[in-house]
Structures are given as C-alpha cells and as structure tokens.
Amino acid sequence: MIDNEESATPTIVEVVPPPPPKGAVILRATAGEVVGAGMRVGGLSVVERSLKQMDRMGLSVVVASDGSCPLPKYLPPTALLRKVPRPDEMEALRRELAGVPEVGADEVRPASGSLDGGIKVVDETSRRKAETAVFAELLRGDLGFVARYLNKPISFLITRHLLCRLPVTPNQVTLGAALVGLFGAALLATGNSALMLWGFFAIQVQSILDGCDGELARVRFQQSALGEWLDTLVDDGLHILIFAALGIGFHRATGSNLYLSAGLVASLMHIAYDVVALTEIRRQGEGSETLKLRWRLTGGDDMKTRLNKKGKSLTVILYTMGRRDFFVLAFLVYALLGIPKLTLVHALLIAGSLFVIAVWQVVWRLRGSPET
C-alpha cells in the first residue's frame, strides 16, 4: 500500500536578533583590562569612571564581564551586566550587539561627553598621563586670565593630589572655602593694618579654593543643580561681605565715615544687581550660572559666549577686571604695595558697573520687552 500522505517538511524559522538598544555601548571588563581598570584616576577607578561618564552621557552600557575586573558594588540604572566567562561567549555577545561600539574598562576618555580619544591605562605612567588629560579638559575658554595662569595651576594640585583622595563632596569643599572667605572678611573689618593684610591673603586663598569644588565635581561626575546654586550664592554673598568689610575696616582705621559709606554703598549696589540677576535667571531659564545671562546693556549676548571668543572686546576687558579672580588678586596687590584704600575704589567700580547693568535691565523690562 502506497502512502499518499506527503511527508511533512519542517519549516525553518530564521531567528533575527533584536536590534541593539539605541545609544548602547559595550564596556569590556575582562582579564585583558584588569590591570588598568582598577587603577584610580581623579578619585575614581578607571572602570567606575567609565560607567559614570557613559551614564551621564545617557548611554545604555552593557558590561561584559568574565569576573576578572572588580566592578563597583552598585551599577548605574542604565547598565546591564552580561557575564562572559569564556572567549566564545564574548564573541557571541558581539554578534548579538553587532554595530554597537565597544570600549575597554581600562580606558580613560578625558572629554566627558565623548567616547573618542580614550587613553589606555596599563601602568603608573599611563595613569598619570590620563589624569593629566582629564584635568586639562577643565580649562574652559571662559576662564579669566588670573584664574587660568595662577589660580587653576594651584587648585588643580589641591584637587588632584588631596581632595580626590579624601571622602569629601564638592558642596563640602564649597562651604569649607566659604569659611576661609568669611575669616578673611572678618580680618578686613578689624581695621588693623597687619590683620587686614592677612585678610586679603585669606580671600585670595579662598579664590583659589573656590575652583576646587567645580573641579572635584567634574572629575568625579558629581555635578548637581544644588552645587551650582550653592557656589553662585556663596560667591555673591562673599562679594557683598568683602565690600562691606572694607568700608568697616578703613572706617575703624581712620575714623572717616566716607570709607564706611563707600563700603556700604558698594555692598548695596551689589545686592541690587544680585536681585535682578536672580530674577533674570528664572526668566531666562539658564540655570544658576550668571555668565549665561543675556543683558540688554551688553548687546543681548551672554558673557560666557563672549568670553569664549578669541577676540576680546572692550566690554569683555572691563568685565574681566571685575571678575572675582582678578579683583581679589588686585586687592592683595594693592595691600602689598601700601595702597590698600584703592581696594574701595575698585570695589565701587565693580559694584557700580553691575548696578548700571541691572538698572538698565529693569528699565528695559518695564518698557515691555519680552526678550533681552
């Protein structure tokens, strides 16, 4: 008997792997990366630095681990651990995530927003090279002359060789530096010439330390809106106290009410500027960085953009003279040269300029302009 039933032919279904997640990257943490991955750069192990950096970039990280590299106890929410104890499993993962970029857990990428330019860490020499490159990225184009060539070289040493090794947060550094500034202002208010000189020195130290909080935050990827606001409010508050302390100190030293009035006027003008600046920050939605504010009197551009340009206009030059890094050092120089009262003239010029900018902005707004 012939079986007329056709033989069943099995249907072959091709299994197509799902597309890799958008913005994914493979972080290879295997025996080949174990030496460099555990070394510390800027207060973080190299592998932890990679995870924090890519998480801040908004990337989905697939951590391919064979168990050799020590990983952080807690991985970012965007990270997925895939165990690949054998080389063939690593190859299978690469096929599964075909087209996804792959980086080693022993690589340091100095530019915080890019996967390019990785420096492979294999020994102490390459570790120092990578750390130097990370700190070099902190030299923004909008830095003042004094900050770039005097303050930053010193603050980098403090942050790199001390703060990165201590369990301190950027906000704690901000508050610690503020205490140094308050101590300096208190010395200025004594009216004693020797103590006032030490006050100017303490304020210069605070100006240097003021850069450490931001450096620590960036190299550890601990930037926060709270930290930015705290830094802005502390800086502006110290400016006001320093100007007032100058007036009080010179009044005590000479008995002249003119100095007292000058210091208080400078403080009040700075307060008026701060009120307008805080209002504009809310209106313009530029976070807490006053450099990003657009002022009508300066042409409607934000000062951060102007400072980053190669050519320096007269407005930028005048603004630079009123920046904290410049005037704090200038105050110390005046005191060392025996002309400390010139600090009050400088303070009045700074506060007066800010006051004019603020008043012009208020007048412009009252005229009904919706834009800067």
LUMNUNU-759406 format. One line per field, with one value per residue (C-alpha): residue in three letters; x, y, z. Coordinates in nm, 3 decimals. Example, Ala and Ser with C-alpha at 12.3 -4.5 7.8 and 13.67 -1.06 7.14 Angstrom:
<rs>
aa c(Ala  Ser)
px c(1.230  1.367)
py c(-0.450  -0.106)
pz c(0.780  0.714)
</rs>
This chain:
<rs>
aa c(Met  Ile  Asp  Asn  Glu  Glu  Ser  Ala  Thr  Pro  Thr  Ile  Val  Glu  Val  Val  Pro  Pro  Pro  Pro  Pro  Lys  Gly  Ala  Val  Ile  Leu  Arg  Ala  Thr  Ala  Gly  Glu  Val  Val  Gly  Ala  Gly  Met  Arg  Val  Gly  Gly  Leu  Ser  Val  Val  Glu  Arg  Ser  Leu  Lys  Gln  Met  Asp  Arg  Met  Gly  Leu  Ser  Val  Val  Val  Ala  Ser  Asp  Gly  Ser  Cys  Pro  Leu  Pro  Lys  Tyr  Leu  Pro  Pro  Thr  Ala  Leu  Leu  Arg  Lys  Val  Pro  Arg  Pro  Asp  Glu  Met  Glu  Ala  Leu  Arg  Arg  Glu  Leu  Ala  Gly  Val  Pro  Glu  Val  Gly  Ala  Asp  Glu  Val  Arg  Pro  Ala  Ser  Gly  Ser  Leu  Asp  Gly  Gly  Ile  Lys  Val  Val  Asp  Glu  Thr  Ser  Arg  Arg  Lys  Ala  Glu  Thr  Ala  Val  Phe  Ala  Glu  Leu  Leu  Arg  Gly  Asp  Leu  Gly  Phe  Val  Ala  Arg  Tyr  Leu  Asn  Lys  Pro  Ile  Ser  Phe  Leu  Ile  Thr  Arg  His  Leu  Leu  Cys  Arg  Leu  Pro  Val  Thr  Pro  Asn  Gln  Val  Thr  Leu  Gly  Ala  Ala  Leu  Val  Gly  Leu  Phe  Gly  Ala  Ala  Leu  Leu  Ala  Thr  Gly  Asn  Ser  Ala  Leu  Met  Leu  Trp  Gly  Phe  Phe  Ala  Ile  Gln  Val  Gln  Ser  Ile  Leu  Asp  Gly  Cys  Asp  Gly  Glu  Leu  Ala  Arg  Val  Arg  Phe  Gln  Gln  Ser  Ala  Leu  Gly  Glu  Trp  Leu  Asp  Thr  Leu  Val  Asp  Asp  Gly  Leu  His  Ile  Leu  Ile  Phe  Ala  Ala  Leu  Gly  Ile  Gly  Phe  His  Arg  Ala  Thr  Gly  Ser  Asn  Leu  Tyr  Leu  Ser  Ala  Gly  Leu  Val  Ala  Ser  Leu  Met  His  Ile  Ala  Tyr  Asp  Val  Val  Ala  Leu  Thr  Glu  Ile  Arg  Arg  Gln  Gly  Glu  Gly  Ser  Glu  Thr  Leu  Lys  Leu  Arg  Trp  Arg  Leu  Thr  Gly  Gly  Asp  Asp  Met  Lys  Thr  Arg  Leu  Asn  Lys  Lys  Gly  Lys  Ser  Leu  Thr  Val  Ile  Leu  Tyr  Thr  Met  Gly  Arg  Arg  Asp  Phe  Phe  Val  Leu  Ala  Phe  Leu  Val  Tyr  Ala  Leu  Leu  Gly  Ile  Pro  Lys  Leu  Thr  Leu  Val  His  Ala  Leu  Leu  Ile  Ala  Gly  Ser  Leu  Phe  Val  Ile  Ala  Val  Trp  Gln  Val  Val  Trp  Arg  Leu  Arg  Gly  Ser  Pro  Glu  Thr)
px c(0.000  0.136  0.120  -0.021  0.032  0.303  0.597  0.591  0.868  0.995  0.965  1.286  1.226  1.518  1.568  1.663  1.830  1.665  1.834  2.076  1.931  1.967  2.274  2.423  2.789  2.976  3.214  3.462  3.573  3.777  4.118  4.279  4.164  4.204  4.528  4.417  4.051  4.132  4.374  4.242  4.217  4.071  3.945  3.762  3.873  3.901  3.607  3.389  3.485  3.371  3.038  2.964  3.073  2.858  2.562  2.588  2.603  2.271  2.416  2.293  2.601  2.635  2.911  3.075  3.250  3.438  3.470  3.827  3.775  3.640  3.321  3.151  2.909  2.621  2.597  2.412  2.046  2.140  2.399  2.333  2.577  2.643  2.868  3.105  3.338  3.465  3.602  3.333  3.062  3.224  3.217  2.851  2.773  2.949  2.739  2.424  2.504  2.656  2.729  2.742  3.069  3.297  3.540  3.772  3.722  4.086  4.038  4.000  3.820  3.922  3.635  3.336  3.083  3.261  3.379  3.666  4.024  4.045  4.375  4.456  4.580  4.828  5.078  5.154  5.292  4.977  4.762  4.930  4.900  4.527  4.473  4.664  4.445  4.127  4.231  4.340  3.980  3.872  4.046  3.739  3.765  3.572  3.829  3.979  4.349  4.432  4.223  4.389  4.751  4.762  4.460  4.399  4.753  4.735  4.376  4.449  4.730  4.499  4.211  4.423  4.662  4.447  4.072  4.039  4.186  3.954  3.590  3.464  3.190  3.208  2.946  3.156  3.453  3.237  3.137  3.492  3.625  3.345  3.464  3.810  3.650  3.443  3.757  3.929  3.636  3.639  4.009  3.942  3.676  3.921  4.088  4.429  4.673  4.858  4.536  4.382  4.681  4.625  4.258  4.343  4.567  4.290  4.046  4.299  4.330  3.951  3.950  4.186  3.988  3.669  3.777  3.832  3.463  3.383  3.696  3.613  3.253  3.355  3.633  3.406  3.091  2.915  2.775  2.437  2.198  2.224  2.601  2.585  2.337  2.540  2.856  2.681  2.516  2.835  3.041  2.792  2.744  3.119  3.148  2.891  3.057  3.405  3.292  3.119  3.419  3.649  3.434  3.413  3.786  3.901  3.644  3.792  4.145  4.082  3.759  3.626  3.263  3.346  3.507  3.217  2.969  3.172  3.181  2.811  2.715  2.923  2.751  2.402  2.466  2.589  2.277  2.058  2.244  2.204  1.827  1.794  2.031  1.830  1.512  1.673  1.799  1.440  1.312  1.577  1.600  1.979  2.033  2.236  2.533  2.517  2.772  2.495  2.258  2.180  2.196  2.048  2.324  2.592  2.417  2.191  2.468  2.557  2.902  3.004  2.979  3.174  3.448  3.492  3.556  3.917  3.890  3.836  3.609  3.625  3.319  3.495  3.811  3.614  3.415  3.739  3.864  3.552  3.575  3.644  3.980  4.111  3.985  4.071  4.432  4.429  4.313  4.605  4.850  4.715  4.768  5.122  5.207  5.089  4.780  4.504  4.242  4.248  4.052  3.746  3.775  3.799  3.504  3.291  3.377  3.277  2.954  2.865  2.905  2.691  2.432  2.407  2.367  2.093  1.906  1.919  1.776  1.490  1.409  1.413  1.174  0.942  0.922  0.751  1.023  0.973  1.331  1.670)
py c(0.000  0.337  0.609  0.911  1.139  1.385  1.385  1.682  1.927  2.112  2.487  2.670  2.992  3.233  3.394  3.756  3.904  4.218  4.544  4.679  4.937  5.293  5.463  5.136  5.064  4.750  4.801  4.514  4.420  4.105  3.970  4.184  4.504  4.403  4.594  4.936  4.906  4.903  5.198  5.532  5.848  6.161  5.977  5.702  5.362  5.364  5.125  5.327  5.644  5.484  5.378  5.721  5.901  5.693  5.710  6.091  6.076  5.889  5.569  5.217  5.027  4.652  4.545  4.235  4.076  3.749  3.809  3.934  4.308  4.436  4.626  4.889  4.748  4.936  4.978  5.275  5.206  5.229  4.949  4.579  4.314  4.030  3.752  3.621  3.376  3.228  3.397  3.234  3.394  3.733  3.674  3.573  3.899  4.094  3.919  3.983  4.352  4.393  4.758  4.863  5.040  4.858  5.014  4.868  4.912  5.022  5.328  5.687  5.936  6.290  6.461  6.394  6.393  6.173  5.813  5.925  5.985  5.704  5.659  5.301  5.270  4.988  5.128  5.430  5.631  5.594  5.654  5.990  6.076  6.002  6.203  6.499  6.488  6.478  6.792  6.967  6.937  7.157  7.463  7.626  7.911  8.150  8.142  8.472  8.546  8.516  8.201  8.032  8.116  8.146  8.003  7.694  7.554  7.572  7.448  7.158  7.044  7.065  6.885  6.622  6.528  6.595  6.632  6.344  6.117  6.232  6.134  6.491  6.618  6.924  7.101  7.044  7.197  7.498  7.551  7.498  7.759  7.994  7.973  8.084  8.380  8.471  8.461  8.692  8.936  8.938  9.028  9.312  9.453  9.480  9.792  9.666  9.703  9.376  9.177  9.337  9.224  8.869  8.916  8.999  8.692  8.468  8.594  8.513  8.162  8.134  8.245  7.959  7.706  7.830  7.647  7.316  7.234  7.252  7.058  6.782  6.769  6.734  6.478  6.265  6.330  6.476  6.790  6.894  7.187  7.228  7.253  7.519  7.726  7.691  7.806  8.107  8.219  8.174  8.376  8.662  8.663  8.686  8.975  9.171  9.093  9.178  9.517  9.596  9.472  9.706  10.004  9.899  9.827  10.157  10.341  10.184  10.260  10.626  10.726  10.859  10.790  10.831  10.487  10.331  10.487  10.373  10.012  10.003  10.166  9.908  9.629  9.768  9.810  9.451  9.333  9.520  9.353  9.009  9.057  9.143  8.862  8.602  8.731  8.705  8.355  8.244  8.437  8.319  7.962  7.946  7.752  7.925  8.042  8.420  8.411  8.270  8.562  8.792  9.159  9.428  9.680  9.438  9.379  9.089  8.827  8.613  8.682  8.315  8.320  8.646  8.518  8.206  8.415  8.470  8.846  9.040  9.344  9.642  9.506  9.177  9.352  9.566  9.262  9.070  9.344  9.291  8.913  8.755  8.602  8.940  9.181  8.957  8.935  9.309  9.378  9.178  9.359  9.700  9.600  9.473  9.796  10.001  10.146  9.926  10.202  10.163  9.842  10.050  10.244  9.916  9.773  10.078  10.049  9.681  9.728  10.045  9.876  9.582  9.821  10.013  9.687  9.574  9.907  9.914  9.561  9.660  9.966  9.752  9.503  9.779  9.907  9.581  9.393  9.015  8.946  9.061)
pz c(0.000  -0.108  0.147  -0.040  0.259  0.177  0.403  0.640  0.561  0.865  0.845  0.918  1.104  1.097  1.433  1.385  1.690  1.818  1.722  1.978  2.212  2.095  2.235  2.359  2.421  2.529  2.822  2.806  3.159  3.115  3.213  2.944  3.119  3.482  3.549  3.426  3.524  3.893  3.890  4.012  3.803  3.961  4.266  4.074  3.948  3.569  3.528  3.767  3.578  3.252  3.399  3.548  3.234  2.999  3.236  3.233  2.853  2.854  2.707  2.779  2.897  2.853  3.092  2.951  3.248  3.287  3.661  3.648  3.683  4.015  3.939  4.158  4.413  4.251  3.875  3.723  3.633  3.265  3.295  3.224  3.344  3.098  3.220  2.953  3.132  2.802  2.488  2.270  2.486  2.436  2.061  2.083  2.261  1.988  1.723  1.923  1.951  1.607  1.532  1.897  1.986  2.228  2.473  2.731  3.104  3.124  2.901  3.020  2.797  2.900  2.716  2.940  2.655  2.401  2.363  2.141  2.246  2.501  2.682  2.774  3.131  3.184  3.436  3.656  3.363  3.155  3.462  3.524  3.155  3.163  3.482  3.341  3.029  3.243  3.432  3.112  2.991  3.282  3.135  2.984  2.736  2.961  3.241  3.344  3.298  3.669  3.708  3.410  3.483  3.863  4.043  3.832  3.844  4.224  4.260  4.022  4.254  4.557  4.387  4.214  4.494  4.803  4.755  4.508  4.774  5.052  5.116  5.068  4.839  4.613  4.828  5.140  4.957  4.865  5.226  5.352  5.109  5.216  5.577  5.463  5.284  5.589  5.803  5.556  5.558  5.940  5.936  5.692  5.923  6.217  6.079  6.193  5.902  5.968  6.015  5.707  5.501  5.624  5.538  5.177  5.169  5.310  5.049  4.775  4.919  4.911  4.548  4.464  4.668  4.501  4.186  4.364  4.417  4.045  3.954  4.201  4.078  3.714  3.756  3.977  3.773  4.077  3.915  4.051  4.029  4.406  4.384  4.110  4.310  4.629  4.451  4.296  4.622  4.825  4.576  4.558  4.934  4.990  4.744  4.943  5.277  5.147  5.015  5.345  5.546  5.351  5.444  5.808  5.831  5.682  5.895  6.208  6.092  6.006  6.178  5.847  5.767  5.397  5.386  5.574  5.331  5.029  5.150  5.232  4.901  4.710  4.904  4.843  4.470  4.451  4.635  4.384  4.098  4.261  4.297  3.929  3.828  4.022  3.859  3.515  3.589  3.648  3.348  3.103  3.236  3.225  3.546  3.815  3.609  3.578  3.294  3.073  3.140  2.850  2.945  2.724  2.804  2.679  2.348  2.442  2.427  2.724  2.867  2.856  2.475  2.454  2.683  2.469  2.157  2.056  2.008  2.332  2.310  2.543  2.725  2.787  2.909  3.154  3.267  3.325  3.559  3.769  3.782  4.116  4.022  3.902  4.166  4.462  4.345  4.269  4.626  4.763  4.534  4.644  5.006  4.944  4.762  5.059  4.888  5.038  5.018  4.641  4.701  4.788  4.461  4.270  4.466  4.383  4.015  4.013  4.208  4.019  3.681  3.789  3.929  3.599  3.405  3.644  3.636  3.256  3.251  3.481  3.269  2.957  3.114  3.235  2.880  2.795  2.608  2.638  2.532  2.648)
</rs>
